[in-house]
Amino acid sequence: MAGSSPRRVAGVVTDVCVAFLTLSAYASAGRIVTAFALCKCQKPKEKTMSLKLQIIICSTRPGRVGPAVANWFHGFAQSQGLFDCELVDLADFQLPVYDEPNHPRMQKYEHDHTKAWSRSVAKADAYIFVLPEYNFCPPPSFTNALDYVYSEWNYKPAGFVSYGGVSGGLRSAQLAKQWVTAVKMMPMFEGVTVQMPWTLIGEDGRFQANEHHEDSGEALLKELLKWAEAMKPMRSR
Ligand SMILES: Cc1cc2nc3c(=O)[nH]c(=O)nc-3n(C[C@H](O)[C@H](O)[C@H](O)COP(=O)(O)O)c2cc1C
């Protein structure tokens, strides 16, 4: 600054200091805003991950395709991070055609298979039924399993991943929606329909989902979460 007066030099130094302080203040504010935004973004995840979602394989026959579809949806639901997910296979419970002497509302279960099923159903906050279509209807394994318990289903939301021929199991899902209301479940508007899933299973036995399955699956899970959160307090009343 040859030729500059001391006053002018002092003025430039002051300007530089003010600029530096202003930038520091903005940077700190930015860090605070970022930290706040991160807290806000992470909070719902922490809160909702405690809600349990059961993905239930409803077909039980030998050679069924249900497990391939259900395994895909289970992995997909886990990747969405909205629920704590569990895969449940109805076949594991070996429920005979309804054989309890008392109405399920009384919860006076006599058989071990009913007690095991009751414990399993009671654990969840929401359900996805992976549902085939048999003769335009849900399979009897599904309606039988619904009948076995009552209070365990009450005030919980239910979604459907249906599959079949060209219908994608839609007729089955539509009937199942009406059915679940009899045990006070709330059926979801959103749903996944899979046409001819057997054509989408690779040599490794894995179901190859397409964009439509994933988009509808995401919409279903988001809606299910809203209802699961809203309905949880209803069960403690
Ligand atoms: C008893 C029976 C009835 C069926 N009825 C229908 C039907 O009404 N509509 C349809 O789209 N597919 C129907 N199918 C074909 C099923 O969609 C197909 O077999 C599917 O793989 C069944 O699911 P699963 O393999 O998990 O049991 C029927 C299959 C069976 C075994």
The ligand as an SDF file (V2000), in Angstrom:
LIG
                    3D

 31 33  0  0  0  0  0  0  0  0999 V2000
  -57.2000  -73.8370   -6.3420 C   0  0  0  0  0  0  0  0  0  0  0  0
  -56.6420  -72.7610   -7.2220 C   0  0  0  0  0  0  0  0  0  0  0  0
  -57.4860  -71.8190   -7.7690 C   0  0  0  0  0  0  0  0  0  0  0  0
  -56.9710  -70.7750   -8.5480 C   0  0  0  0  0  0  0  0  0  0  0  0
  -57.8130  -69.7890   -8.9860 N   0  0  0  0  0  0  0  0  0  0  0  0
  -57.2810  -68.6770   -9.5660 C   0  0  0  0  0  0  0  0  0  0  0  0
  -58.0950  -67.5480   -9.8260 C   0  0  0  0  0  0  0  0  0  0  0  0
  -59.2810  -67.5250   -9.5750 O   0  0  0  0  0  0  0  0  0  0  0  0
  -57.5090  -66.4650  -10.3700 N   0  0  0  0  0  0  0  0  0  0  0  0
  -56.1710  -66.4150  -10.6580 C   0  0  0  0  0  0  0  0  0  0  0  0
  -55.6920  -65.3880  -11.1160 O   0  0  0  0  0  0  0  0  0  0  0  0
  -55.3800  -67.4840  -10.4200 N   0  0  0  0  0  0  0  0  0  0  0  0
  -55.8980  -68.6090   -9.8730 C   0  0  0  0  0  0  0  0  0  0  0  0
  -55.0960  -69.6810   -9.5940 N   0  0  0  0  0  0  0  0  0  0  0  0
  -53.6890  -69.6290  -10.0160 C   0  0  0  0  0  0  0  0  0  0  0  0
  -52.8630  -69.0160   -8.9210 C   0  0  0  0  0  0  0  0  0  0  0  0
  -52.8700  -67.6180   -9.0670 O   0  0  0  0  0  0  0  0  0  0  0  0
  -51.4340  -69.5310   -8.9710 C   0  0  0  0  0  0  0  0  0  0  0  0
  -51.4390  -70.9370   -8.9110 O   0  0  0  0  0  0  0  0  0  0  0  0
  -50.5870  -68.9870   -7.8450 C   0  0  0  0  0  0  0  0  0  0  0  0
  -49.2750  -69.4640   -7.9930 O   0  0  0  0  0  0  0  0  0  0  0  0
  -51.1470  -69.4260   -6.4980 C   0  0  0  0  0  0  0  0  0  0  0  0
  -50.3540  -68.9750   -5.4340 O   0  0  0  0  0  0  0  0  0  0  0  0
  -49.4260  -69.9860   -4.6060 P   0  0  0  0  0  0  0  0  0  0  0  0
  -48.5070  -70.6530   -5.6510 O   0  0  0  0  0  0  0  0  0  0  0  0
  -48.6520  -69.1470   -3.6580 O   0  0  0  0  0  0  0  0  0  0  0  0
  -50.3230  -70.9920   -3.9410 O   0  0  0  0  0  0  0  0  0  0  0  0
  -55.5850  -70.7190   -8.8260 C   0  0  0  0  0  0  0  0  0  0  0  0
  -54.7430  -71.6970   -8.2760 C   0  0  0  0  0  0  0  0  0  0  0  0
  -55.2600  -72.7000   -7.4870 C   0  0  0  0  0  0  0  0  0  0  0  0
  -54.3290  -73.6940   -6.8500 C   0  0  0  0  0  0  0  0  0  0  0  0
  1  2  1  0
  2  3  1  0
  2 30  2  0
  3  4  2  0
  4  5  1  0
  4 28  1  0
  5  6  2  0
  6  7  1  0
  6 13  1  0
  7  8  2  0
  7  9  1  0
  9 10  1  0
 10 11  2  0
 10 12  1  0
 12 13  2  0
 13 14  1  0
 14 15  1  0
 14 28  1  0
 15 16  1  0
 16 17  1  0
 16 18  1  0
 18 19  1  0
 18 20  1  0
 20 21  1  0
 20 22  1  0
 22 23  1  0
 23 24  1  0
 24 25  2  0
 24 26  1  0
 24 27  1  0
 28 29  2  0
 29 30  1  0
 30 31  1  0
M  END
$$$$
